[in-house]
Amino acid sequence: MKRLSLFALSAGLLFAAGAQAQNSVTLYGIVDAGIAYVHNAQGANGLNQSTLVKFSSGNMSGSRWGLKGTEDLGGGLAAVFQLENGFNVGTGALGQGGREFGRKAVVGLSSNTWGTVTLGRQYDPIVDLVQGLTEDNYFGGVFGSPGDLDNYDNSLRVSNSVKYVSPSFSGFQVEALYGVGGVAGASGSGQTYSFGAAYANGPLSLGAGYFYANGGNTTTADVRTWTSSSDSLFNTVINSGFASAKSIQIVRVGGQYAIGAATVGAAYSNTQYGSDGFSTFRDTAKFNNGSLFVNYQITPAVRAGVGYNYTSLTGPSSAHYNQVNLGADYALSARTDLYALAGYQKASGNTLNASGKVVGAQASIGDLGVNSGTDSQALALVGIRHKF
């Protein structure tokens, strides 16, 4: 009986170990917080320029926690899911418009041979395949385009969507996404679609993609309200004058090359906000953005980087934005690091305000989300990030 009991116990432990190896659920997250000093921030009266000292959450990485898991279905096929919640460390508030799992919420099937199909709220192929080749991947959104006008720092996700991700074929990979508009009798209203491709071989990585979102047909006082399967990007003075856009279209390419301890990269995007009779502007707003960066791994624990970003607006008005950033990161361990970031932006020319009126262009560095109230802005930021 003792031998039989020992055999049963051993078999049970082996079965449990096998089940755990084939099926898993992982809890993970990032907590990122710092203090930012901003020279030129729009004051309470909306006109004056002030010095701002603010608590800043999610600087190098958006603060989050999530669950992801797989179930082995056999034959190289697995069921997969991921639920990811964004939050503000300073206040504890939910991110992404107060959604419980606003960063990501998907379920799907993954095959070693055929790739992965997921359904839910998720990132578009440009974010997956191009964003990782920019300085955003190393030092976060303050290095991004002004006001994140081209989704450099993934300000938008796509809800009610289905996405296909291919396996990697000798370093080459493709993706495609479609977000359902869900309007009866008008299948194109609110729809989103995107596709992209990437190639990685040794020190060289390249990516390119296309994104299109329809803004829907909802209007308030004969002005369009964005009701798409895609989130919007109209968050700062850089592009809030185009919030009544009929559509968002983004073409983006990027690449990087590793040379010893250094990494150099470049990216370009063309973003167009389309208009119609329910928009407060008439001509298509076209933003062309180019960025460069150089990173250097000084020691295994210390990395430094510099980036430059140039943006031009044509169409309803003409504006130019020049931005330079510096960053340094010190790893205390494999999971915890300290960082310091700095940036300066100069704006010139004219843009539109929310009423469609031509106004002087104002600065707003990267994805920090602070309007300057004037044509220049500078920031310094220090913080800590912990991954679990």
C-alpha positions as CSV (number, residue, x, y, z in Angstrom):
1,M,0.0,0.0,0.0
2,K,2.8,2.4,0.8
3,R,4.5,1.7,-2.5
4,L,1.1,2.2,-4.3
5,S,0.5,5.5,-2.5
6,L,4.0,6.7,-3.3
7,F,3.5,5.8,-7.0
8,A,0.2,7.6,-7.1
9,L,1.7,10.7,-5.5
10,S,4.6,10.7,-7.9
11,A,2.3,10.3,-10.9
12,G,0.1,13.2,-9.7
13,L,3.1,15.5,-9.3
14,L,4.4,14.6,-12.8
15,F,0.9,15.3,-14.3
16,A,0.7,18.6,-12.5
17,A,4.1,19.6,-13.7
18,G,3.2,18.7,-17.3
19,A,0.0,20.6,-17.1
20,Q,1.8,23.7,-15.7
21,A,4.4,23.5,-18.5
22,Q,1.6,23.4,-21.2
23,N,-0.8,25.9,-19.7
24,S,0.3,29.1,-17.9
25,V,-1.0,32.4,-16.6
26,T,1.4,35.2,-15.8
27,L,0.9,38.3,-13.7
28,Y,3.2,41.1,-14.8
29,G,3.5,44.9,-14.7
30,I,5.4,48.2,-14.7
31,V,5.3,51.0,-12.1
32,D,6.9,54.2,-13.5
33,A,6.8,57.6,-11.7
34,G,8.8,60.8,-11.6
35,I,8.9,64.5,-11.0
36,A,8.8,66.9,-14.0
37,Y,9.9,70.5,-14.2
38,V,8.3,72.3,-17.2
39,H,9.4,75.8,-18.3
40,N,6.4,77.4,-20.2
41,A,3.2,75.7,-19.3
42,Q,-0.3,77.1,-19.9
43,G,-1.6,78.8,-16.8
44,A,-5.0,78.5,-15.2
45,N,-6.4,81.4,-17.3
46,G,-5.4,79.7,-20.5
47,L,-3.2,82.6,-21.6
48,N,-0.2,83.1,-19.3
49,Q,3.0,81.0,-19.4
50,S,4.1,79.6,-16.1
51,T,6.7,77.3,-14.5
52,L,5.1,73.9,-13.7
53,V,6.4,71.2,-11.3
54,K,4.3,68.1,-11.6
55,F,4.1,64.5,-10.6
56,S,4.4,62.5,-13.8
57,S,3.3,58.8,-14.2
58,G,4.5,56.5,-17.0
59,N,7.4,58.4,-18.4
60,M,9.8,55.7,-19.7
61,S,7.0,53.1,-19.8
62,G,3.3,53.4,-19.2
63,S,2.4,52.2,-15.7
64,R,0.4,49.0,-16.0
65,W,-0.4,45.6,-14.7
66,G,-1.7,42.6,-16.6
67,L,-2.5,38.9,-17.0
68,K,-1.5,36.8,-20.0
69,G,-1.8,33.1,-20.6
70,T,-1.7,30.2,-22.9
71,E,-3.4,26.8,-23.2
72,D,-1.8,24.1,-25.3
73,L,-4.4,22.7,-27.6
74,G,-2.1,20.2,-29.2
75,G,-0.6,20.0,-32.7
76,G,1.3,23.3,-32.3
77,L,-2.0,25.2,-31.6
78,A,-2.6,27.2,-28.4
79,A,-5.3,29.5,-27.1
80,V,-4.0,32.8,-25.9
81,F,-5.3,35.8,-23.9
82,Q,-4.0,39.1,-22.5
83,L,-5.6,41.6,-20.2
84,E,-3.7,44.8,-19.5
85,N,-4.7,47.7,-17.3
86,G,-3.1,51.2,-17.4
87,F,-3.1,53.5,-14.4
88,N,-1.7,56.7,-13.0
89,V,0.7,56.0,-10.2
90,G,0.2,59.5,-8.6
91,T,-3.6,59.2,-8.3
92,G,-4.4,55.5,-8.8
93,A,-6.9,56.5,-11.5
94,L,-7.5,54.2,-14.5
95,G,-5.9,55.2,-17.7
96,Q,-7.1,55.1,-21.4
97,G,-10.3,57.0,-20.6
98,G,-11.1,55.1,-17.4
99,R,-11.2,51.6,-19.0
100,E,-10.4,48.7,-16.7
101,F,-8.3,47.0,-19.4
102,G,-7.7,50.0,-21.6
103,R,-4.2,49.1,-22.7
104,K,-5.1,45.7,-24.1
105,A,-7.8,43.0,-23.9
106,V,-7.6,40.1,-26.4
107,V,-8.3,36.4,-26.8
108,G,-7.3,34.3,-29.8
109,L,-5.4,31.3,-31.2
110,S,-1.7,31.0,-32.0
111,S,-0.1,28.5,-34.3
112,N,3.6,27.8,-34.7
113,T,3.1,27.3,-38.4
114,W,0.3,29.8,-39.3
115,G,0.7,32.7,-36.9
116,T,-1.6,34.3,-34.4
117,V,-5.1,35.7,-34.6
118,T,-6.5,37.8,-31.7
119,L,-9.8,39.6,-31.1
120,G,-10.5,42.6,-28.8
121,R,-8.8,45.9,-28.0
122,Q,-5.2,46.0,-29.2
123,Y,-2.3,47.8,-30.8
124,D,-2.2,48.3,-34.6
125,P,0.7,46.9,-36.7
126,I,2.6,50.2,-36.9
127,V,2.9,50.2,-33.1
128,D,4.0,46.5,-33.1
129,L,6.5,46.8,-36.0
130,V,7.8,50.4,-36.1
131,Q,7.5,51.9,-32.7
132,G,10.1,49.5,-31.3
133,L,12.7,50.9,-33.7
134,T,12.4,54.4,-32.4
135,E,13.7,56.2,-29.3
136,D,10.3,55.6,-27.7
137,N,11.4,52.0,-27.1
138,Y,14.3,53.2,-25.0
139,F,13.4,56.5,-23.4
140,G,9.6,56.9,-23.7
141,G,7.1,59.3,-25.1
142,V,8.9,62.6,-24.3
143,F,11.1,61.8,-27.3
144,G,8.1,61.4,-29.5
145,S,6.5,63.7,-32.1
146,P,4.8,66.9,-30.8
147,G,1.6,66.0,-29.1
148,D,2.0,62.4,-30.3
149,L,0.3,63.5,-33.5
150,D,1.3,60.3,-35.5
151,N,0.8,57.8,-32.6
152,Y,4.6,57.7,-32.0
153,D,3.9,56.8,-28.4
154,N,0.8,54.6,-29.0
155,S,-1.8,57.1,-27.7
156,L,-4.5,55.2,-29.6
157,R,-5.6,51.6,-29.6
158,V,-8.2,49.9,-31.7
159,S,-11.3,48.4,-30.1
160,N,-13.6,45.7,-31.5
161,S,-10.8,44.5,-33.8
162,V,-9.3,41.3,-35.2
163,K,-5.5,41.1,-35.9
164,Y,-3.3,38.6,-37.7
165,V,0.4,38.3,-36.8
166,S,2.5,36.0,-39.0
167,P,5.4,33.9,-37.8
168,S,8.9,35.2,-38.5
169,F,10.2,33.9,-41.8
170,S,14.0,34.4,-41.9
171,G,13.6,37.7,-40.0
172,F,10.5,38.9,-42.1
173,Q,7.1,39.3,-40.5
174,V,3.8,40.8,-41.5
175,E,0.6,42.0,-39.6
176,A,-2.9,43.1,-40.5
177,L,-5.7,44.5,-38.4
178,Y,-9.4,45.4,-38.9
179,G,-11.6,47.3,-36.4
180,V,-15.3,46.9,-36.9
181,G,-17.3,50.2,-37.0
182,G,-20.5,48.5,-35.9
183,V,-22.9,50.9,-37.6
184,A,-26.0,49.3,-39.2
185,G,-26.3,50.0,-42.9
186,A,-22.9,51.9,-43.0
187,S,-20.1,49.4,-42.6
188,G,-17.4,52.0,-43.3
189,S,-18.5,54.3,-40.5
190,G,-16.1,54.1,-37.6
191,Q,-14.0,51.3,-39.2
192,T,-10.2,51.0,-38.8
193,Y,-7.7,49.1,-40.8
194,S,-3.9,48.8,-40.7
195,F,-1.1,46.6,-42.0
196,G,2.6,46.5,-41.8
197,A,5.8,44.5,-42.3
198,A,9.2,44.3,-40.6
199,Y,12.6,42.7,-41.2
200,A,15.4,42.0,-38.7
201,N,18.8,40.5,-39.5
202,G,21.6,40.8,-37.0
203,P,22.3,44.5,-36.2
204,L,19.7,45.8,-38.8
205,S,16.0,46.2,-38.1
206,L,13.4,47.8,-40.5
207,G,9.7,48.3,-40.3
208,A,6.9,50.0,-42.2
209,G,3.1,50.3,-41.9
210,Y,-0.1,52.0,-42.9
211,F,-3.1,53.0,-40.7
212,Y,-6.5,54.4,-41.5
213,A,-9.4,55.2,-39.1
214,N,-12.8,56.6,-40.1
215,G,-14.2,59.0,-37.5
216,G,-17.8,57.9,-37.7
217,N,-21.0,59.9,-38.4
218,T,-21.9,61.2,-35.0
219,T,-22.2,65.0,-34.8
220,T,-22.9,67.6,-32.1
221,A,-24.1,71.0,-33.2
222,D,-23.3,70.0,-36.8
223,V,-19.6,69.3,-35.8
224,R,-18.3,65.7,-35.9
225,T,-17.5,63.9,-32.7
226,W,-14.9,61.2,-33.0
227,T,-16.8,57.8,-32.7
228,S,-14.4,55.3,-34.3
229,S,-13.3,51.8,-33.4
230,S,-9.9,53.6,-33.0
231,D,-9.1,56.0,-30.2
232,S,-8.3,59.6,-31.3
233,L,-5.0,61.6,-31.1
234,F,-6.3,65.2,-30.6
235,N,-4.9,65.7,-27.1
236,T,-2.8,68.9,-27.2
237,V,-2.6,72.3,-28.9
238,I,-0.5,70.6,-31.7
239,N,-3.6,69.1,-33.3
240,S,-6.7,69.8,-31.2
241,G,-7.9,72.0,-34.0
242,F,-8.4,68.9,-36.1
243,A,-10.6,67.0,-33.6
244,S,-13.5,67.2,-36.0
245,A,-11.6,65.2,-38.6
246,K,-13.4,62.7,-40.8
247,S,-10.4,60.4,-40.8
248,I,-6.9,59.7,-39.6
249,Q,-4.3,58.3,-42.0
250,I,-0.8,57.4,-41.0
251,V,2.1,56.1,-43.1
252,R,5.2,55.3,-41.1
253,V,8.7,53.8,-41.7
254,G,11.6,53.3,-39.3
255,G,14.9,51.5,-38.9
256,Q,17.8,51.1,-36.6
257,Y,21.3,49.7,-36.7
258,A,23.5,48.5,-33.8
259,I,27.3,49.3,-34.0
260,G,29.0,47.8,-31.0
261,A,27.7,49.6,-27.9
262,A,25.9,52.3,-30.0
263,T,22.5,52.1,-31.7
264,V,21.5,54.6,-34.4
265,G,18.0,55.0,-35.8
266,A,15.7,57.1,-38.0
267,A,12.0,57.2,-38.7
268,Y,9.6,59.1,-40.9
269,S,5.8,59.5,-40.8
270,N,3.1,61.2,-42.9
271,T,-0.1,61.9,-41.0
272,Q,-3.2,63.3,-42.6
273,Y,-6.4,64.4,-40.9
274,G,-9.2,64.4,-43.5
275,S,-12.2,66.7,-43.5
276,D,-15.7,67.0,-44.7
277,G,-18.8,69.2,-44.2
278,F,-19.0,68.4,-40.5
279,S,-15.3,69.4,-39.8
280,T,-14.3,72.9,-38.5
281,F,-11.5,72.9,-41.1
282,R,-11.6,72.4,-44.9
283,D,-8.3,71.4,-46.3
284,T,-6.6,68.1,-45.3
285,A,-4.1,68.7,-42.5
286,K,-0.8,67.0,-43.4
287,F,1.9,66.5,-40.8
288,N,5.3,65.3,-42.0
289,N,7.6,64.1,-39.2
290,G,11.2,63.0,-39.2
291,S,13.2,61.8,-36.2
292,L,16.8,60.6,-35.5
293,F,18.4,59.1,-32.4
294,V,21.7,57.8,-31.1
295,N,22.1,55.6,-28.0
296,Y,25.2,54.4,-26.3
297,Q,25.6,51.7,-23.7
298,I,28.3,53.3,-21.6
299,T,28.5,50.4,-19.1
300,P,26.2,47.4,-18.7
301,A,24.2,49.5,-16.2
302,V,24.3,52.9,-17.9
303,R,22.7,54.0,-21.2
304,A,22.5,57.5,-22.7
305,G,20.7,58.8,-25.7
306,V,20.0,61.9,-27.8
307,G,17.1,62.4,-30.2
308,Y,16.0,65.1,-32.7
309,N,12.5,65.5,-34.1
310,Y,11.3,67.8,-36.9
311,T,7.6,68.3,-37.8
312,S,5.9,70.4,-40.5
313,L,2.2,71.1,-41.0
314,T,0.7,72.0,-44.3
315,G,-2.9,72.3,-45.5
316,P,-5.3,74.6,-43.5
317,S,-2.2,76.4,-42.1
318,S,1.6,76.1,-42.0
319,A,3.6,75.4,-38.9
320,H,7.0,73.9,-38.0
321,Y,8.3,72.2,-34.8
322,N,11.9,71.5,-33.9
323,Q,12.5,69.3,-30.8
324,V,15.7,67.9,-29.2
325,N,15.8,65.4,-26.3
326,L,18.4,63.9,-24.0
327,G,18.0,60.8,-21.8
328,A,20.1,58.7,-19.3
329,D,19.1,55.5,-17.6
330,Y,20.9,53.7,-14.7
331,A,19.9,50.1,-13.9
332,L,20.0,49.3,-10.2
333,S,19.0,45.7,-11.1
334,A,17.4,43.7,-13.9
335,R,14.0,45.0,-12.8
336,T,14.6,48.5,-11.4
337,D,16.2,51.6,-12.9
338,L,16.6,55.3,-12.4
339,Y,16.3,57.8,-15.3
340,A,16.7,61.4,-16.2
341,L,15.1,63.0,-19.3
342,A,15.2,66.5,-20.8
343,G,13.7,68.2,-23.8
344,Y,13.3,71.5,-25.7
345,Q,10.9,72.4,-28.5
346,K,10.5,75.5,-30.6
347,A,7.3,76.1,-32.7
348,S,6.8,78.6,-35.6
349,G,4.1,79.5,-38.0
350,N,0.3,79.0,-37.5
351,T,-2.1,76.3,-36.8
352,L,-5.9,76.0,-35.9
353,N,-7.6,76.0,-32.6
354,A,-10.6,74.0,-31.6
355,S,-12.9,76.5,-33.2
356,G,-11.1,76.4,-36.5
357,K,-9.5,79.8,-36.1
358,V,-5.9,80.4,-37.2
359,V,-3.7,81.0,-34.2
360,G,0.1,81.0,-33.6
361,A,1.7,77.6,-33.2
362,Q,2.4,76.6,-29.6
363,A,4.9,74.0,-28.3
364,S,4.1,70.8,-26.5
365,I,7.0,68.4,-26.1
366,G,6.4,64.8,-27.2
367,D,3.7,62.9,-25.4
368,L,4.1,64.8,-22.1
369,G,0.7,66.4,-22.7
370,V,1.4,69.9,-21.4
371,N,0.4,72.9,-23.5
372,S,3.0,75.7,-23.4
373,G,0.8,78.7,-24.1
374,T,3.7,80.1,-26.2
375,D,6.1,79.0,-29.0
376,S,8.7,77.2,-26.9
377,Q,8.9,74.7,-24.0
378,A,11.6,73.0,-22.0
379,L,11.4,70.2,-19.5
380,A,13.6,68.2,-17.1
381,L,12.3,65.0,-15.5
382,V,13.7,62.4,-13.1
383,G,12.1,59.1,-12.1
384,I,12.2,55.5,-11.2
385,R,10.8,52.5,-12.9
386,H,10.2,49.0,-11.6
387,K,9.1,45.9,-13.6
388,F,7.6,42.8,-12.1
